[in-house]
Amino acid sequence: MNDSTTETAFVELKGIAKRFGTNRVLENLDLRIPRGHMVTLLGPSGCGKTTVLRLVAGLEKPSDGRIFIDGEDVTDRSIQQRDICMVFQSYALFPHMSLGENIGYGLKMQGRPQAEIRQRVNEALALVDLEGFADRYVDQISGGQQQRVALARALILKPKVLLFDEPLSNLDANLRRSMREKIRQLQRQFNITSLYVTHDQSEAFAVSDTVLVMNKGQIMQMGAPQDLYRRPASRFMANFMGDANVFPAAIYPDSVDILGYRLPRPTGFAVGVERCTVGVRPEAITLSQQGSDSQSCTVRHVAYMGPQYEVMVDWQGQTLLLQVNATELQPSEGDQLFLKIHPYGMFVLAEAA
């Protein structure tokens, strides 16, 4: 499957296969990443996303296919010959070196003058909001600060391609939020072509120009985060990108019929489909105590989530998942309420997927 973008690829994988013995991890995979874009590989454990990252890095060689960076075939080159830097989940910092020595290590290996190394280290520390930390050691700083040091160590080398391997998985929720903002800011600032691997959907959405979802070594769908969420191409995608209520339906010129409930036809829905399957996101179903133009339902379960409730209701013999704003309604189990489905949260699903 190819990226539909018409922009020239800066990183390109053509016909990539990877096998470990008889285990086929990837088969005939194509991927194009335009210059300066941040592409995130997202998918369940074992789907092949980390293998793709390691192939681009040069840590693995493909069984078949070729890898190109900036128009050059790098398939047989080592990571040192590819002008690539990687930010690891484990940070991979040297505990016996100061933070400044860690950040400047790559420049030292290149034989850069000490004065240049000191200047660029200080600039890199400023970029990640760690001015004055050059003489500290790894055990003297927090996990979030260690991740920023790892990011500075990669940025200081001004690589052609920057790779991220689950970089935030060891951080708590608040630190993950601030770090993903910092990563995205610096990636845009330096216009570095980047490939990011994560299993966290919100993280993928926050940092990416394009998200590529994988399953069992195949690309299931790729596109802008909002497109994947609003227009998933399959039942797998609908469920993987968030919760979805799925119904049998029929689409008419001016309406969609879901179990006898007629709704305005959303823009882009093909007409004349006698039978199809539609999905509806939980936030596109609202509850009220009024019955006008709505459908009666019974509340079966309520979970308080802070700003909202997750509510499960019985309707037309089906159990639906809804999200209700906690400032607008406080439902309780057993309540007889009315639901309304809004077309903006609907999408058509491929039956076979």
N, C-alpha and C positions, 0 to 999 in steps of 0.2 A: 504494500500500500504506500502510495506516495503522498507527500505533503502537496496540497493543491496550490500553494503559493507560487507566484510567478517570479519572485525575487531570486537572484542568483544565489545558489547554495554556497556557503562558506565551509560548512562541514557536510559531507555527503557519504552515506552508506549505501552501497549498491549490491543487491542480491546477497546479503549477508546471511550465512548459516553458521551455527556454532553447535558442535556435538562433543559431548564428553563420553567417549565410548559409544554405547548404543543409545544414550540419552540425548534427544534432540532438544536443545534449549531454545534455539532460534532457527527459523527456516525461511529463506528468501525474503529477508526484511530490507526494505528501502526506507531511507530517512534523509530529508534535506533540511538543513538549518541555515537560514539567511544570516548574513553578517550582522552582528550586534544584537541578535535575538536571544532571549532566554526561553529555552524549551525544557519542559519538565516531563520526565517519564514517571508515570503514576500507574499503580496496579497492585494486585494482591501479591503476597509473598510467593516467590518461585515463578513469577510470570516472565522473567528474563530481563527486567529493567537494569539490574546491576551488571549483568553480563554485557549489555549494550554499552554502558558507561566504561567498563573495563576494556572493551574492544576499542573504543575511541581513544582511551588513554594509552593503549599499547601494552597493557598489562595482560591481555589475552590476544591471541591471533585467531582470526576467523577460519572456520573449516572451508568456507567458500565465500566468494565476494571480495570487494575492494572497498577501502576507506580513503576518502580524499579530504584534505584540509587546505583551504585557500587554493584550490585547483591542483594541488600536488598529491600524488598517490603516496600515502604514508603507511600502507598496510604492513610493510615489512620493517618499518622503523620502530625503534624503542621509544619509550616515553620521553627520554632525554632529547631525542631527535625530532620531537613533534611540536615543541614550543607550547606545551600544555602544563597547566598547574591544576592540582586537585585539592579540594578542601574535604577532609575526611570526617566521618562521624566521631572518631576517637581523638580528633584534633592532631594527633601524631606530632606533638611538640617534644623537643629534647629537654628533659628535666634538669640536666647539668648545665644548660646554657641559660643566660639571661634572656628576657623577652626580646631585647634588641638584637642579641646574637641569633636567636631563632628566626626573627624576621629577616635579618640580613644574611642568613646562611647561604641562600642561593646566589646572591651577589658575590659573596666571598668565594664560592666555588667557580664563579666566572672570572675571578681575578680582578675584580673592581678595586680601585683605590679606597683606602680606609675613609678618607674624607668624604668621598661620594657615598659610601655605604652608610656612614653616620647621618648624612643629610637625608638620604632617601628613607632610612629607617624612621627618622623623626617625622618625615612627611607621612609615611604609612601609618604610624601610630596616631597622628592627628586625624587621619581619614576615618579611623575606627574609634575615635574619641578616647584614646588612651595616652594622651600627651603626658610625658614625664614618667612613663612606666618602663622605660628602656632597661633600667638596671634591676628590675624585679625579676623573680623567678616564678616558674609555673605553679609551685605549691603556695605561692603568696597571693594568688588571684582566683577569682571565681570561675565556674564553668563557662558562664557567658563571656567573661573577659578572655578566657582561653580560646573560645571560638572566634572572637574578634582578632586575636593574635594570629590564629591560623588563616583567617581571611586576609589580614595585612601581609602575611608571608607570601601568599599567592599573588596578591595585587602588585607587590613591589617589583615582581619580575615582568610585569606587563605582558602576560602571555597572549598568544593568539586565541586560545580557547581555555575557558575556566570550567572545571568539572566539580560538581557538588555531590557527595555520596552521603545521603541522609544526614546533612550537617547539623540539624537542630534536634535530633531525636533524643539526645541526652539532656536537654534543657527543659525547665518547667514551662508552663503555658505562657506566663507573662514574658519570660525571656525569649521564647520562640517568636512571639509577636514582634518584639522590638528588633530581634536579629533578622527576621525575614524582611522587615522594612529597611534595615541597613544594607542587607545583601542586594535588594532590588535597587536601592538608591545608588549604590556604588557600581553595580552592573550597568545601569543606565548612564551614569556619569562618565564611565570609561568606555562605554559602547563595546563591551567584551562579549563575544559570542560564547554562550554558556549552555551547558547541559546539566540538568538538576534531577536527582533521583530522590523520590520520597514516597511513602505510603500514606501520607497525610493529605487529604483532599483540600482542606482549607489552606494549608501551606502552599500546595501547588497552585491554587487559584491566586494567592496573594503575590507570588513572585514571577508569574509566567506571562510571556506573550502568547505562547502556545503550550497546550497540555496534550500529551500523547499518552493514551491509556492502552496498556498492554494486558493480555491474558494468554497464558499458555504459549508464550513465545510469539504471539501474533499482535499486530497493531489493530486494536478494535475500532478506534476512532481518534482523530486528532483535530484540534481547532482551538479557537479562543475559549477561555474558561466559560464565559457566559453562553456560548453556542453549545458546548457539551452538556451544560446543565439544562438549557431550555429546549434543545433539540437532540436528545440522545438517539442514536441510530438503531439501538437494539434494547431488548429487555435487560441484558447484562449491563449495558451502559446506564440505563435508567436507574437501576438499583445501585450500581457502583458509585454514581455521581451524587447520590442522595436518596432520601426516601421517596417512593413513588406509589401512588394508588393506581392500580391497573384495572381497566374495565373493557368488556366487549362494547362495541359502539357501531353506529352507522353515520355516515357523513352525507348531508344533503346540501343543495345550493345555498341555503341560508341558515343551516343549523347543524348541530351534532346531537345525535340521540344516544344518551347513556342510560340504559335500563328504563327507557320511557321518559327520562328527564331531558327536555329539549333545551339546548343552549345555543347562543349565537355562534356561527362557524368562525373560528379564528382565521386570520389572514394566513395564507400559505397552505391551508388544509385542502387537499384535492377533493373534488366533489364526485358523487356518483359511486362511492364505495359502499356496497351494501353491508359488508361486514368487515370490521377492522378491530384493532386493539388500540386504545388510547391510554396514556398515562397522565396523571394529574399530581402535581407537587402538593405536599401538605399545606403550604402557605397559601395556596390558591383555593382552599375550601374554607369558608367562613361559617361561624356559628352565630345564631341569634335567638332571642326569645320571641321574635315576630315570625309569622308564618307566610307573609306575602311573598309570592314568587319563589318559594323555598320548598325544601323537602324535609319531612319529619324524620327525626332520627333519635336514637337512645344512646346516652353516654355510658360507655362500659368501663373506661379506665381513664384516670387523670394523673399526670405526672407534672409536678411543679418544677420548672426549669429556670426560675429567676424572672427574666423579662417576659417569659411566655410559658404557657402550658402545652405539653404534648397530650393530646386527647385522642382516644380511640372511641369510635361510635359505630353502632350497628345501623345500616341503611340498606334497604332492598336486599336483605340476606347477605350483605357483605360487611366486612369490618374495615373501616377507613381510619387512616392516621391523619390528624389535623394539627396545626399549630395555631394557638389562640393567644392573642396579646393579653397579658395579665392585667393590664389597666382597663381593658374593655369588657371582659367577661371572666367570671370565676366559676367554671362549670364544676359539677359534682357528679359522682357516679349515680346512675339512675335517672338523671335529668332527661326530660323530654324536650328536645330543642329542635331547631330548624337549621339545615345546612344549605349553603349556596355554593355551587362550583363556578369559578370564574375562568373564562376562556384563556386569559393570559398565562395560566399555569399548565396548559394542556399541550400534549404532543402525541403524534401517531407513532406507534411502534411496529417494527417488522415482526410478523407473526412467527417466523422461523427462528428468530434470534433469542 
